[in-house]
Structure formats: C-alpha cells, structure tokens
Amino acid sequence: MFDLKKMTQEMLQMQKLAFDQSYHTLTLLQGQMERFSQMCWGQFSSYPEEMKKGMTEWQTTYKKQCEQFKSMVDTGFKNMEAWLA
C-alpha cells in the first residue's frame, strides 16, 4: 500500500525544485540581457540619457518584483509543507 501523505510531500518537493530551477534560469537570462542592453546603450551616443535612466529604473523594478514573486511562492511552498507535516 502506498502512503498518500508521503507521495504528496514528494510531489510538492519536486514542484518546488522545478520552480527554483526555472526561476534561477530565468534570472540568469535576465542578467545576460541586462548586460547586453547596457553594452548597446554605451555604444549609441545619440541614445538620450533620459531613456537610459528609464530603462535602468525599469530593470530595477523588474528585479524587485521578481524577488517579491519568488518570496511569495516560497512562502506558499512552506505553508503547504507545514500543512502536510
């Protein structure tokens, strides 16, 4: 006979691992794109300074929101793990 509670806990751990790996991969990709865009901005002398500032602010806001999302998902996983314990 199988233990439903244990099976559910293992499935939750698998989902958490998949989310963590996906989030890490997307974070690395975002970092690469950010470095690439900054390199491009540096090469265009006609690129307005206000536009560069706006893009930098957008990237900062994006990172902050991603971190908040990750924190909420982690809290959800912890709550589920506590509920299953």
Secondary structure, DSSP 8 states (H G I E B T S, - for coil): ---HHHHHHHHHHHHHHHHHHHHHHHHHHHHHHHHHHHHHHHH-TTS-HHHHHHHHHHHHHHHHHHHHHHHHHHHHHHHHHHHH-
